[in-house]
Amino acid sequence: MMLLARSALLAALTLSLALACGPGRGYGRRKHPKKLTPLAYKQFIPNVAEKTLGASGRYEGKITRNSERFKELIPNYNPDIIFKDEENTGADRLMTQRCKDKLNSLAISVMNQWPGVKLRVTEGWDEDGHHFEESLHYEGRAVDITTSDRDKSKYGMLSRLAVEAGFDWVYYESKAHIHCSVKAENSVAAKSGGCFPGASQVQLKDGRKKAVMDLKPGDTVLAADDAGKLVYSDFVMFTDRDPSTRRVFYVIETKAQKITLTAAHLIFVLDNSTSDIQAARATFASEVKPGQKVLVLSGDEGRLSPVVVERIYMEEHQGSYAPVTSHGTIVVDHVLASCYAVIQDHRLAHWAFAPVRLAHGLSSLLLPETSQRSNSTTQPDGIHWYSRLLYRMGTWLLDKRSLHPLGMPAQSS
């Protein structure tokens, strides 16, 4: 543990320098500013209904001042936001923590986009029944916004800024305001992190299959090297090990195989115009599209082959596990995936876990008997402390667009 802690401190220092200066091609390069396109009138993003799984999720019931859930609402006193508060009750300032976080982020974007202009909230939490039935305003999960100068020509861009700020659903609803909403706090936790269901299968070096949740130090599992060649790689640790929480998973299905993983987990894909596995790139599971190709284990030839994705859908499972191997890749249910999540860059993530691999290697070399006697119970449930450290560093040092919005839950059971 002491060795890993010292290695982590060294990695933290090195990562800071690397991201500031850039150690070479592909790492730490400053991205060009993203060109923002205003939303059109009546457009909404994502292009699904507000209270569906892919947007802000289902309505969970009205919150009143006398209800138990009222404690979920937090006042927002940000001086950079103007609250209309026409009821003069402070209700428009009350919102969930997620809504507050996104609103505060948007306030900064508005001031950067239009110096001298502030974000203005015309409607927040509604306790008076002024909205349609099952409106997310009744839960403090929705706000209606304008700019402080009420310049309607800015509202298309304001909508886009709200999308970039991380609101889960943004609607250019009327000429008078923009409507934004967020997922429920418990819903965010259920979709966060990067993991596989516990029952997902991996292949051991002796040919046996094993459930991901049963992996333990000493196991060697099928993975792939940088060239896409199949190798057997040491199981090192779980970055997250949660046997109890029910989570939403993406199911990426080909004609014969399917892999199940959370939205923020990385998987290797190819565009449909190529079958060269050297062209494979890591992308978030939530961004994979039908028609793209994933790398599937070909049983007859013992190699990876590009296979077209035919269908993508979502399922709920109890329990989630995020194994890390020495190579940073793993074949799960016959499909190659990255061991990493949250950050878009697989290579940078693998590099950041070098101290973990070093500590594992030295432990196996110096204390082989202890390492072999170890089992899965030696690592407590929850997100590993090193993963939390890297995530915190990433939020400080990386462009927020390189981190998945459902990156990591606030806590793990």
Secondary structure, 3 states (H helix, E strand, C coil): CHHHHHHHHHHHHHHHHHHHHCCECCECCCCCCCCCCCCCCCCEECCCCCCCCCCCCCCCCCCCCCCHHHHHCEECCCCCEEECCCCCCCHHHEECHHHHHHHHHHHHHHHHHCCCCCEEEEECCCCCCCCCCCCHHHHCCEEEEEECCCCHHHHHHHHHHHHHHCCCEEEEEECCEEEEECCCHHHHHHHCCCCECCCCEEEECCCCEEEHHHCCCCCEEEEECCCCCEEEEEEEEEEEEEEEEEEEEEEEECCCCEEEECCCEEEEEECCCCCCHHHCEEEEHHHCCCCCEEEEEECCCCEEEEEECCEEEEEEEEEEEEEEECCCEEEECCEEEEEEECECCHHHHHHHCHHHHHHHHHHHHHCHHHHHHCCHHHCCCEECHHHHHHHHHHHHHCCHHHECCCCCCCCCC
